[in-house]
Structures are given as C-alpha cells and as structure tokens.
Amino acid sequence: MPVLPAAGPGQTVMLAHGRIEDRAHAYQLIRDVADYLARHEPHSPTPYLLRRAVRWGQMPLADLMQDILREDGDIGRYFSLLEN
C-alpha cells in the first residue's frame, strides 16, 4: 500500500502507479488521503468525513442504517448525508 510522505506547502505527493486491486486497497487509499489531509489541513472536516466513509464502508447495511438514522423514520437524514 502506498503511504503518503509528508509534503510541504506547494509540494506534490506522488502515488505509485497502478490499479486499485480490490476493495480493501481502495479503502486503504482513502485512509491514506485522510491522514495526509489531517496533517496538512488540520482545520478541515474532510479527513473526518473520509474516515467516516471508510468506517461506513465496513459496516453491514443494518448497522449503517442504525448509525445514520437516529430516530425511526428519519430517512431524510440519510439522503441529506448522501447528497452533493
């Protein structure tokens, strides 16, 4: 798995060329991006949202719905979290 090295302002981080091999690899890349953003943009909510997405991606649907839908019938909250 590629690990993102520390880069200073204005520097580019290059990832190893290649395909995403499987689901686990894809989620590891998301975690790597979240870690990079947490180091370089500590004020941003984006790393937290990416980590939440990874956590949700590991959950069975019933657990995901329980995490998102805090009250019975709160399907609107679910869709609002998924909108752009």
N, C-alpha and C positions, 0 to 999 in steps of 0.2 A: 504494500500500500504506500502511495506517495505521502510523504509528510511535508507540509508547507514550512519552509525555512522562514526565519524572521526576516522581514524586509523593511527597510526604512521608507519614509515618505517619498513617493515618486518612483520607488523601485518596483519592478515586476517580479512576480514569483512564477516560475515555470513548472508545470506539472510534467511528469513523464508521459510521453506519447503512448497511446494505447486505447484499447476499448474498455468499456465497463464490462467486467467479466460476469458479474452476477449481482443479485440484489444486495448481498452483504457488502460488496465492493462499492456499489452506488451509495449506500448509506454511510460507509466509511469516508467517502469523498465529501459528503455533506458535513460530517463531523469535522473533517479537516478544514473545510471552509469556515465553519462556525468558530473553530479555535483561532484561525487566522483573524477573522473579524473581531473576535473578543479581544485579541491582543492589540489590534491596530485601530479599532473603533469602539473603545470600551463604553462610550456613551450611547451606542446604538442598541436598539432592541433586536436587531436582526440575528445575532448569534443565538439569542434565547429562543427565537422563533424557529430557527433551523434545528436546534436541539429538540425542541418540542415536536417538530415534524418527524425527526428520527425516532423519538420515543413512540409517537403515534403509529409510525410505520411498523413497529414491532408488536403492536397490540392486536389481539383478536378484535373483530368488529364490535362485539358486545362490550368489551372493556373500553374501547374507543368511544362508543356512544355514551357510556356511563361517565367518562371523563369530560366529554363535551356538553352533554345535556344534563345540567344540574337539577332541573325541575322537569316533571312529567310534561310532555307536550312542547318542550322548548326547541322544536325543530328549527325555528327561525334563527336561533343562536348558531346552530350547526351550519346552516347555509351562509350566514353572515361571516363566519370564520373562513369559509372556503372561497368567498368572492374575491375578486381582484381589488 
